[in-house]
Amino acid sequence: MAEENSNKRIARNTILLYTRSLINLVIGLYTSRLTLDALGIPDYGIYNVVGSLVALFGLFNGSLNTAISRFITYELGRNNNQRLNKVFSSSLSILFIFALVIFILGETVGLWAINCRMVFPADRMNAVNWVYQISLMTFLVSLLNVAYTATLAAHENFRVLATVEILLTGVKVICVILLYYVPMDRLIYFAGYSFLLTLASSGFYVFYCMRHYPICRYRAILDKPFLKEMGAFYSWNLFGSIAWLLKGSGINVVINLFFGVLINAAQAVASQVSAGVTALMGSFSSAMQPQITKSYAAGDYEHMWKLVFNGTRYSFFLLAVFILPLCFNIDFILSLWLKEIPAYTNIFVILFLANVLAESYSTYLITVLLATGKIAFYQASVGTILLLNVPLSYLAFQWGYPPVSFLVVSIILTFAASALRLFLLKKRFSFSITLFLRSVFLKTLLTILLVSALNFMLLNLRSLLPYGNILVLLFSCLISMGGIYILGLNSEERRIVIVQAKKYLHR
């Protein structure tokens, strides 16, 4: 009964988050088109670079989010309500300290990098500095909000998270449309409304959590046993966060040094598509990850591994349903989406999405490794592999390879990191790598290859059909969904899909 309730909760949360992500993806792509058109390619590239530099000083954010989520979820899995308030209050105290550190770094090292090392048009330096300051404030607000969003996720209250994000997405559309009419510098306005929306959503999360969760009554404490435990977890997780951040933001800076803001704009557009599709996977993984951590805390390893194996396959297929039609119809979709398409955008999008598929194999492996709390060797080894993205990409550019080479490097290193995670799980849990490769990797790979072959054959009909681009895109979506349904799912899973589809159609 407990497992059945768990599965129902996962299914309910997945539908909520998947709907949110799908709405955000569609509206996000539309607003990106408007933003690129209103700002122009140079200013769009500037905003992407400045935002990346701010993120470099926010190494703490993602790592703290992971650490706080892990400890709150772990205590919930153990039903240890007495310690939850200490964990929350200590976490928020730590966030205040780190916010101060980031502010000092941002106003010293960050300002120096913006004005002395980065490459920007001379006539836009005033706007660049305004955008930098606003982006730094936006980041600090989001950092202090981490403890509250982590609490909502740990309690699996994704309804609130999904509702707020959908509302924010709607407001963003209005703000982006106003870009065409504001009597001020559009780049500064763009950064300003992002800050105000972040401030408003953070304020709501604080109010909601304080009202509904007693553990969110903040007390100015630093629980020493928790601080020691979290310090060890956080310090190593920070190294992994640095690697992930440099893989994205660091590469963006390297691209700027070699190719300038025009290629940064192409990379920003491709990243927007990649982030939107990744959010679809996140909608599923966010619903499952708390259950995996709670299963580990309760010692229910059988249920934990079942969630990991099935979750990996389902996440991969949910991504592939969108990625395959996008990749096989990329030029047509970009022409519908953007008025002016930066060079390299199409190949950037395809390779970014290929990397997203490769990363999906590790999503739940990472969750298990983090749930153990013993992450020193894991973060040191995997983080070192991911850190190679920046120097190897730099060398590739230095040796004259084209801008797309950084994504080839990224895909190779992603698979190397996944292989190492499998090895670490085998040592810690007597994990069967062979079983994972056979039931997850090979099954998903063969399915995607067969469906891709059908999509490739479909492309030859484009010139023979009236409204060829539209019909090929439609058939590509149908082939991807049908192929994955027939080839990727077993008979029981196909039966469940039919039952659930009938239930929702009946409603």
C-alpha positions as CSV (number, residue, x, y, z in Angstrom):
1,M,0.0,0.0,0.0
2,A,2.8,2.4,0.9
3,E,4.5,1.7,-2.5
4,E,1.2,2.2,-4.3
5,N,0.7,5.5,-2.6
6,S,4.2,6.5,-3.5
7,N,3.7,5.6,-7.1
8,K,0.4,7.6,-7.2
9,R,2.2,10.6,-5.7
10,I,5.0,10.4,-8.2
11,A,2.5,10.1,-11.1
12,R,0.5,13.1,-9.8
13,N,3.6,15.3,-9.3
14,T,5.0,14.2,-12.6
15,I,1.8,15.3,-14.4
16,L,1.9,18.7,-12.6
17,L,5.6,19.3,-13.3
18,Y,5.5,18.0,-16.9
19,T,2.5,20.3,-17.7
20,R,4.4,23.2,-16.1
21,S,7.6,22.4,-18.1
22,L,5.7,22.0,-21.3
23,I,4.0,25.3,-20.9
24,N,7.2,27.0,-19.9
25,L,9.0,25.4,-22.9
26,V,6.4,26.7,-25.5
27,I,6.1,30.1,-24.0
28,G,9.9,30.3,-23.2
29,L,10.7,29.7,-26.9
30,Y,8.3,32.3,-28.0
31,T,9.6,34.9,-25.5
32,S,13.2,34.1,-26.6
33,R,12.2,34.9,-30.1
34,L,10.7,38.2,-29.0
35,T,13.7,39.0,-26.8
36,L,16.3,38.2,-29.5
37,D,14.3,40.4,-31.9
38,A,13.8,43.3,-29.5
39,L,17.4,43.3,-28.1
40,G,19.2,42.4,-31.3
41,I,21.9,39.7,-31.5
42,P,24.8,41.8,-29.9
43,D,22.7,42.8,-26.8
44,Y,21.3,39.3,-26.4
45,G,24.9,37.9,-26.4
46,I,25.9,40.6,-23.9
47,Y,23.2,39.6,-21.5
48,N,24.1,35.9,-21.8
49,V,27.8,36.6,-21.1
50,V,27.1,38.9,-18.1
51,G,24.7,36.4,-16.6
52,S,27.3,33.7,-17.0
53,L,29.9,35.7,-15.2
54,V,27.5,36.3,-12.3
55,A,26.8,32.6,-12.2
56,L,30.5,32.0,-11.9
57,F,30.4,33.9,-8.5
58,G,27.4,31.8,-7.6
59,L,29.2,28.6,-7.3
60,F,27.6,28.2,-3.9
61,N,24.0,28.2,-5.1
62,G,23.5,24.9,-6.8
63,S,25.6,23.1,-4.3
64,L,23.8,24.6,-1.3
65,N,20.4,23.7,-3.0
66,T,21.5,20.1,-3.4
67,A,22.8,19.9,0.2
68,I,19.8,21.5,1.9
69,S,17.4,19.4,-0.2
70,R,19.2,16.2,0.6
71,F,19.3,16.8,4.4
72,I,15.6,18.0,4.7
73,T,14.4,15.0,2.5
74,Y,16.6,12.6,4.5
75,E,15.2,13.7,7.8
76,L,11.7,13.4,6.4
77,G,12.5,9.9,5.3
78,R,13.5,9.0,8.8
79,N,10.5,10.8,10.3
80,N,12.8,12.9,12.4
81,N,10.6,15.9,12.9
82,Q,12.6,17.1,15.9
83,R,15.7,17.8,13.9
84,L,14.0,19.4,10.9
85,N,13.7,22.9,12.3
86,K,17.4,22.8,13.3
87,V,18.3,21.7,9.8
88,F,16.2,24.5,8.2
89,S,17.4,27.3,10.5
90,S,21.0,26.3,10.2
91,S,20.7,26.1,6.4
92,L,19.2,29.6,6.2
93,S,22.0,31.0,8.4
94,I,24.5,29.4,6.1
95,L,22.8,31.0,3.1
96,F,23.0,34.5,4.7
97,I,26.8,34.0,5.2
98,F,27.3,32.8,1.6
99,A,25.2,35.7,0.2
100,L,27.5,38.1,1.9
101,V,30.6,36.4,0.5
102,I,29.2,36.4,-3.0
103,F,28.3,40.1,-2.8
104,I,31.9,41.0,-1.8
105,L,33.3,38.8,-4.6
106,G,30.9,40.2,-7.1
107,E,31.7,43.8,-6.3
108,T,35.4,43.3,-6.5
109,V,36.6,40.5,-8.7
110,G,33.4,40.5,-10.8
111,L,33.6,44.2,-11.6
112,W,37.2,43.9,-12.5
113,A,36.5,41.0,-14.9
114,I,33.6,42.9,-16.5
115,N,35.5,46.1,-17.1
116,C,39.0,44.8,-17.7
117,R,39.0,41.3,-19.1
118,M,35.7,40.7,-21.0
119,V,35.1,41.7,-24.6
120,F,32.1,44.1,-25.1
121,P,31.3,46.9,-27.5
122,A,32.7,50.2,-26.1
123,D,29.4,52.0,-26.5
124,R,27.5,49.5,-24.4
125,M,29.8,49.4,-21.3
126,N,27.3,51.6,-19.2
127,A,24.5,49.1,-20.0
128,V,26.8,46.2,-19.3
129,N,27.6,47.5,-15.8
130,W,23.9,48.1,-15.0
131,V,23.0,44.6,-16.2
132,Y,25.8,43.2,-14.1
133,Q,24.6,44.9,-10.9
134,I,21.0,43.9,-11.4
135,S,21.9,40.3,-12.3
136,L,24.0,40.1,-9.1
137,M,21.1,41.3,-7.0
138,T,18.8,38.8,-8.8
139,F,21.2,36.0,-8.0
140,L,21.4,36.9,-4.3
141,V,17.7,36.9,-3.9
142,S,17.4,33.5,-5.5
143,L,20.2,32.2,-3.3
144,L,18.4,33.2,-0.1
145,N,15.3,31.5,-1.4
146,V,16.9,28.1,-1.7
147,A,16.0,26.9,1.8
148,Y,12.3,27.5,1.1
149,T,12.1,25.9,-2.4
150,A,14.1,22.9,-1.0
151,T,11.5,22.6,1.7
152,L,8.6,22.5,-0.8
153,A,10.5,19.9,-2.9
154,A,11.3,17.7,0.1
155,H,7.6,17.7,1.1
156,E,6.8,16.9,-2.6
157,N,4.5,20.0,-2.8
158,F,5.1,20.5,-6.5
159,R,1.7,21.9,-7.0
160,V,2.8,25.3,-5.5
161,L,6.1,25.3,-7.4
162,A,4.4,24.5,-10.7
163,T,1.6,27.1,-10.2
164,V,4.1,29.9,-9.4
165,E,6.4,29.1,-12.3
166,I,3.5,29.0,-14.8
167,L,2.2,32.4,-13.5
168,L,5.7,33.8,-13.7
169,T,6.0,32.6,-17.3
170,G,2.8,34.4,-18.2
171,V,4.0,37.6,-16.7
172,K,7.3,37.3,-18.5
173,V,5.5,37.3,-21.8
174,I,3.9,40.6,-21.0
175,C,7.2,42.1,-19.9
176,V,9.0,40.9,-23.0
177,I,6.3,42.4,-25.3
178,L,6.8,45.7,-23.4
179,L,10.5,45.6,-24.5
180,Y,9.4,47.1,-27.8
181,Y,7.8,50.1,-26.1
182,V,9.9,51.0,-23.1
183,P,11.5,54.5,-23.3
184,M,14.7,53.3,-21.7
185,D,17.6,51.0,-22.6
186,R,16.0,47.7,-23.5
187,L,18.9,45.6,-22.1
188,I,18.7,47.3,-18.7
189,Y,14.9,46.9,-18.6
190,F,15.2,43.2,-19.5
191,A,17.5,42.7,-16.5
192,G,15.3,44.8,-14.2
193,Y,12.1,43.0,-14.8
194,S,13.9,39.6,-14.2
195,F,15.0,40.9,-10.8
196,L,11.5,42.1,-9.9
197,L,9.9,38.7,-10.8
198,T,12.5,36.8,-8.8
199,L,11.9,39.1,-5.8
200,A,8.1,38.6,-6.1
201,S,8.3,34.8,-6.4
202,S,10.8,34.5,-3.6
203,G,8.6,36.6,-1.3
204,F,5.7,34.3,-2.0
205,Y,7.7,31.1,-1.2
206,V,8.8,32.6,2.1
207,F,5.3,33.6,3.1
208,Y,3.8,30.2,2.0
209,C,6.4,28.1,3.8
210,M,6.2,30.0,7.0
211,R,2.4,29.6,7.0
212,H,2.2,25.9,6.1
213,Y,5.4,24.3,7.5
214,P,6.3,24.8,11.2
215,I,10.0,23.9,10.4
216,C,10.3,27.2,8.5
217,R,10.1,29.3,11.7
218,Y,13.7,30.7,11.4
219,R,15.9,30.8,14.5
220,A,19.3,32.3,14.4
221,I,21.2,29.2,15.1
222,L,24.0,27.0,13.6
223,D,23.5,23.5,14.9
224,K,27.1,22.3,15.3
225,P,26.6,18.5,14.5
226,F,24.5,19.5,11.4
227,L,27.0,22.1,10.4
228,K,29.9,19.6,10.6
229,E,27.9,17.0,8.6
230,M,26.7,19.5,6.0
231,G,30.1,21.1,5.8
232,A,31.7,17.8,4.7
233,F,28.9,17.1,2.3
234,Y,28.8,20.7,0.9
235,S,32.6,21.2,0.5
236,W,32.8,18.2,-1.8
237,N,29.5,18.9,-3.6
238,L,30.8,22.5,-4.2
239,F,33.7,21.0,-6.2
240,G,31.1,19.1,-8.4
241,S,29.1,22.3,-8.7
242,I,32.2,24.2,-9.9
243,A,32.7,21.6,-12.6
244,W,29.1,21.8,-13.8
245,L,29.1,25.6,-13.7
246,L,32.4,25.9,-15.7
247,K,31.0,23.4,-18.2
248,G,28.3,26.0,-19.0
249,S,29.2,29.5,-17.9
250,G,33.0,28.9,-18.2
251,I,32.6,27.7,-21.8
252,N,30.5,30.8,-22.5
253,V,33.4,33.0,-21.5
254,V,35.9,31.0,-23.6
255,I,33.6,31.3,-26.6
256,N,33.5,35.1,-26.0
257,L,37.3,35.3,-25.9
258,F,37.7,33.4,-29.3
259,F,34.6,34.3,-31.3
260,G,32.8,37.3,-29.7
261,V,29.2,38.1,-28.8
262,L,27.7,36.9,-32.1
263,I,28.6,33.3,-31.4
264,N,27.6,33.8,-27.7
265,A,24.1,34.7,-29.1
266,A,23.9,31.5,-31.0
267,Q,25.0,29.6,-28.0
268,A,22.4,31.4,-25.9
269,V,19.6,30.5,-28.3
270,A,20.7,26.8,-28.3
271,S,21.0,26.8,-24.5
272,Q,17.4,28.2,-24.2
273,V,16.1,25.2,-26.3
274,S,18.3,22.8,-24.3
275,A,17.2,24.3,-20.9
276,G,13.5,24.0,-22.0
277,V,13.8,20.4,-23.0
278,T,15.9,19.6,-19.9
279,A,13.1,21.1,-17.7
280,L,10.8,18.4,-19.1
281,M,13.1,15.7,-17.7
282,G,13.4,17.7,-14.5
283,S,9.6,17.6,-14.2
284,F,9.8,13.8,-13.9
285,S,13.1,13.5,-12.0
286,S,12.0,16.1,-9.4
287,A,8.9,14.0,-8.6
288,M,11.0,10.8,-8.2
289,Q,14.2,12.1,-6.5
290,P,12.6,12.7,-3.0
291,Q,11.2,9.2,-3.1
292,I,14.7,7.7,-4.0
293,T,16.3,9.6,-1.1
294,K,13.5,8.6,1.4
295,S,13.8,5.0,0.3
296,Y,17.5,5.1,0.9
297,A,17.0,6.7,4.4
298,A,14.4,4.0,5.2
299,G,16.7,1.2,4.0
300,D,14.3,0.1,1.3
301,Y,16.9,-0.5,-1.4
302,E,14.7,-2.8,-3.6
303,H,12.2,0.1,-4.1
304,M,15.1,2.5,-4.6
305,W,16.7,0.6,-7.4
306,K,13.3,0.0,-9.1
307,L,12.8,3.8,-9.1
308,V,16.3,4.3,-10.5
309,F,16.0,1.8,-13.4
310,N,12.5,2.7,-14.4
311,G,13.0,6.4,-13.9
312,T,16.1,6.5,-16.1
313,R,14.3,4.8,-19.0
314,Y,11.2,6.9,-18.7
315,S,13.2,10.2,-18.4
316,F,15.1,9.2,-21.5
317,F,12.0,8.5,-23.5
318,L,10.2,11.6,-22.4
319,L,13.1,13.6,-23.6
320,A,13.4,11.7,-26.9
321,V,9.7,12.3,-27.8
322,F,10.6,16.0,-28.1
323,I,14.2,15.9,-29.1
324,L,13.9,13.7,-32.2
325,P,11.3,15.9,-34.0
326,L,13.3,19.0,-33.0
327,C,16.6,17.7,-34.4
328,F,15.1,16.3,-37.6
329,N,13.2,19.5,-38.3
330,I,15.6,22.0,-36.8
331,D,15.9,24.4,-39.7
332,F,12.2,24.6,-40.2
333,I,11.5,25.1,-36.5
334,L,14.2,27.8,-36.2
335,S,12.7,29.7,-39.2
336,L,9.3,29.7,-37.5
337,W,10.8,30.7,-34.2
338,L,13.4,33.4,-35.0
339,K,13.4,36.3,-37.4
340,E,17.2,36.4,-37.5
341,I,19.0,33.2,-36.9
342,P,22.6,33.5,-35.5
343,A,25.2,31.4,-37.3
344,Y,25.8,27.9,-35.9
345,T,22.5,27.9,-34.1
346,N,21.1,24.7,-35.8
347,I,24.1,22.5,-35.1
348,F,24.4,24.0,-31.6
349,V,20.8,23.0,-30.8
350,I,21.3,19.4,-32.1
351,L,24.5,18.8,-30.2
352,F,23.1,20.4,-27.0
353,L,20.1,18.1,-27.1
354,A,22.3,15.1,-27.8
355,N,24.2,16.0,-24.6
356,V,21.0,16.3,-22.7
357,L,20.1,12.7,-23.7
358,A,23.5,11.5,-22.6
359,E,23.2,13.3,-19.2
360,S,19.8,11.7,-18.6
361,Y,21.5,8.3,-17.9
362,S,23.1,9.8,-14.8
363,T,20.2,11.7,-13.2
364,Y,19.1,9.0,-10.7
365,L,22.6,7.6,-10.3
366,I,23.6,11.0,-8.9
367,T,20.5,11.0,-6.6
368,V,21.6,7.7,-5.0
369,L,25.2,8.8,-4.6
370,L,24.2,12.0,-3.0
371,A,21.6,10.3,-0.8
372,T,24.4,8.3,0.9
373,G,26.1,11.5,2.1
374,K,29.5,10.0,1.3
375,I,30.5,11.9,-1.7
376,A,34.1,12.9,-1.3
377,F,35.6,10.5,-3.9
378,Y,32.6,10.7,-6.1
379,Q,32.8,14.5,-6.5
380,A,36.5,14.6,-6.7
381,S,36.7,12.1,-9.5
382,V,33.5,13.0,-11.5
383,G,34.2,16.7,-11.0
384,T,37.7,16.4,-12.4
385,I,36.3,14.8,-15.5
386,L,33.7,17.6,-16.0
387,L,36.3,20.3,-15.3
388,L,38.2,19.1,-18.4
389,N,35.5,20.7,-20.5
390,V,37.0,24.2,-20.2
391,P,40.7,23.4,-20.9
392,L,40.0,20.9,-23.7
393,S,37.5,23.3,-25.4
394,Y,40.1,26.1,-25.0
395,L,42.7,23.9,-26.7
396,A,40.3,22.9,-29.5
397,F,39.6,26.6,-30.2
398,Q,43.3,27.4,-29.9
399,W,44.1,24.7,-32.5
400,G,41.6,26.2,-34.9
401,Y,38.7,23.9,-34.5
402,P,35.2,25.4,-35.1
403,P,32.9,26.7,-32.3
404,V,30.9,23.4,-32.2
405,S,33.9,21.5,-31.0
406,F,33.2,22.4,-27.3
407,L,29.9,20.4,-27.6
408,V,31.7,17.3,-29.0
409,V,34.1,17.5,-26.0
410,S,31.1,17.9,-23.7
411,I,29.3,14.8,-25.0
412,I,32.5,12.6,-24.7
413,L,33.1,13.7,-21.1
414,T,29.4,13.2,-20.2
415,F,29.6,9.5,-21.1
416,A,33.0,9.2,-19.3
417,A,31.4,10.7,-16.1
418,S,28.4,8.3,-16.4
419,A,30.7,5.3,-16.7
420,L,32.5,6.4,-13.5
421,R,29.2,6.8,-11.6
422,L,28.3,3.2,-12.5
423,F,31.6,2.0,-11.2
424,L,31.2,3.9,-7.9
425,L,27.7,2.4,-7.4
426,K,29.0,-1.1,-8.0
427,K,31.7,-0.6,-5.3
428,R,29.2,0.8,-2.8
429,F,26.1,-1.3,-3.3
430,S,27.2,-4.3,-5.3
431,F,25.4,-2.6,-8.2
432,S,25.0,-4.6,-11.4
433,I,26.5,-2.6,-14.2
434,T,25.6,-5.3,-16.7
435,L,22.0,-5.2,-15.7
436,F,21.9,-1.4,-16.0
437,L,23.5,-1.5,-19.5
438,R,21.2,-4.3,-20.7
439,S,17.9,-3.2,-19.3
440,V,18.4,0.6,-19.6
441,F,21.2,1.7,-21.8
442,L,20.9,-0.8,-24.7
443,K,17.1,-0.8,-24.6
444,T,17.0,3.0,-24.9
445,L,19.8,3.2,-27.4
446,L,18.3,0.6,-29.8
447,T,14.9,2.2,-29.6
448,I,16.3,5.7,-30.4
449,L,18.3,4.4,-33.3
450,L,15.3,2.6,-34.9
451,V,13.0,5.6,-34.4
452,S,15.8,7.9,-35.8
453,A,16.1,5.7,-38.9
454,L,12.3,6.0,-39.5
455,N,12.5,9.8,-39.1
456,F,15.5,10.0,-41.5
457,M,13.5,8.1,-44.2
458,L,10.6,10.5,-43.6
459,L,12.8,13.5,-44.5
460,N,13.1,12.2,-48.1
461,L,9.3,12.8,-48.5
462,R,9.4,16.5,-47.6
463,S,9.8,17.7,-51.2
464,L,7.1,15.4,-52.5
465,L,4.3,16.5,-50.1
466,P,2.2,19.6,-50.2
467,Y,3.0,21.7,-47.0
468,G,6.0,19.3,-46.7
469,N,7.7,20.9,-43.7
470,I,4.5,21.0,-41.6
471,L,3.5,17.4,-42.5
472,V,7.0,16.0,-42.0
473,L,7.1,17.7,-38.5
474,L,3.7,16.3,-37.6
475,F,4.6,12.8,-38.8
476,S,8.0,13.0,-37.1
477,C,6.2,13.6,-33.8
478,L,3.8,10.7,-34.4
479,I,6.7,8.3,-35.4
480,S,8.7,9.3,-32.3
481,M,5.8,8.8,-29.9
482,G,4.6,5.6,-31.6
483,G,8.0,4.1,-32.0
484,I,8.9,4.7,-28.3
485,Y,5.6,3.3,-27.2
486,I,6.0,0.1,-29.2
487,L,9.7,-0.5,-29.0
488,G,10.7,1.2,-25.7
489,L,7.9,0.0,-23.3
490,N,7.0,-3.5,-22.2
491,S,3.5,-4.9,-22.4
492,E,2.6,-4.0,-18.9
493,E,3.8,-0.4,-19.3
494,R,1.9,-0.1,-22.6
495,R,-1.2,-1.3,-20.8
496,I,-0.8,1.3,-18.0
497,V,-0.3,4.1,-20.6
498,I,-3.6,3.0,-22.4
499,V,-5.5,2.9,-19.1
500,Q,-4.2,6.3,-17.9
501,A,-4.9,7.8,-21.4
502,K,-8.5,6.6,-21.3
503,K,-9.0,7.9,-17.8
504,Y,-7.8,11.4,-18.7
505,L,-9.8,11.4,-22.0
506,H,-12.9,10.4,-20.1
507,R,-12.4,13.2,-17.6
